[in-house]
Amino acid sequence: MDIKSLETCPYSSKTLGDILAKIQKAVDDLSLKQYSNLARWVQHIDLEVEKRLAMRLEAGIAAWTACLEGRVDNEDNDTDSEVKLTHKLGGDPEVQFQLF
């Protein structure tokens, strides 16, 4: 399922929304087929999605805080990690200042 991709996808509302829509479609399809224990399975899926979205949100807050404070966010991929990230967890925020 697409739950794992929530950890490594680009940090954008469109991408995250597309993944969540795919997950919802899979759940809807299983519901139409009247699978047993679907409620228990959906509860597990909900917790997994929540965990991954919370992780991305925390990383996003940290990235935006670093950006707004003018710090370089060195969110390098952990060399001990099994999964190498193709996108930063918190995105790559950029603020453009305009002088009046």
Beta strands, then each sheet from edge to edge (+ up, - down):
end
